[in-house]
Amino acid sequence: MRDAALRQSGLPHAVFLRRLAGAPSAGAADARLSQGAFLALRLVDLLENPQPLYADAFHYQHAATERSCRDLPADDVEAAHLVGLVRSAADAFQEQDVRLALPALLAYAHHLEDVLMLDQALDVLETATRVGGERMAASDAIAVRLRTARVLRKLNAFDEADVLYAEARVLAASAGDRSSELLSRIGRAYTVLGRGNLPEAEQHLHEILRDAEASRDRRNQALAHQGLGVVFSTAGQPAEAIPHTWRACRHGRVRCLIWD
């Protein structure tokens, strides 16, 4: 789905340049947002190796990016994310702690995913992975992998999503994060479902449901039931789908890293 020419160009954050090029005019709101996003992410790129040698360059680029974001529509959700991202990047540089920028990156990626700008969401998540590197806390490393895998799954990049779900599962197991471990398994079941293998997806989800019930994890119980509802509905078995969908609702409306 990504534009081949921009991908081959090697330009950083090329998806935002493509969006800028597709705007109706240079002064259009979408053009200004695209440019602001590109500048904000280029600022974040400097956090990958924040040496004192680059302090002047960072402060100059921060001032220019801040001015650009100040001109964005004040009531726009994406503009608010960009302002927050620029602010958090400055804090991260000042404190020499890239982890301070991660919440804003994840929030911006989630917004882009919500409005189905999936290539751009993926670019932001890849930026978080690259810039954060080994400095990320275990919880952040798990969250970034789960979110990236979810976006890849929505782009039908199932093989790439599976790799990240497997990595998230290993990290979660090492950290003793049982809930995230189950989430990674649910994500894997959804890639199986996306490939059209309904029997295998059903088997995985039943296993996950049993484990979630054993650990009294209501969120993952809801997600497993919801997944089974999708499996049976897709298979043309509404009588089997309805009880699982009802149980998912009974456990509560759930927003999480896998299903939203």
MOMOKA-V181440 format. One line per field, one symbol per residue. ss: DSSP state (A for helix, B for strand, O for the rest). phi: phi as a letter, one per 20 degrees, with the letter a starting at -180 (. if undefined). A space follows every 10 residues. Layout:
# MOMOKA-V181440
ss=???
phi=???
This chain:
# MOMOKA-V181440
ss=OOOAAAAAAO OOOAAAAAAA AOOOOOOOAA AAAAAAAAAA AAAAAAAAAO OAAAAAAAAA AAAAAAAAAA OOOOOOAAAA AAAAAAAAAA AAAAAOOOAA AAAAAAAAAA AAAAOOOAAA AAAAAAAAAA AAAAAOOAAA AAAAAAAAAA AAAAOOOAAA AAAAAAAAAA AAAAAOOAAA AAAAAAAAAA AAAAOOOAAA AAAAAAAAAA AAAAOOOAAA AAAAAAAAAA AAAAOOOAAA AAAAAAAAAA OOOOOOOOOO
phi=.efffffffm fflfffffff feffbfefgf ffffffffff ffffgfffbf eggegfffff ffffffffff efgfeeffgf ffffffffff ffffelbfff efgfffffff ffffemefff ffffffffff fflfeffgff ffffffffff ffffemefff ffffffffff ffffemefff ffffffgfff ffffenefff fffgffffff ffffelefff ffffffffff gffffmcffe fgffffffff fofcdbfdcc
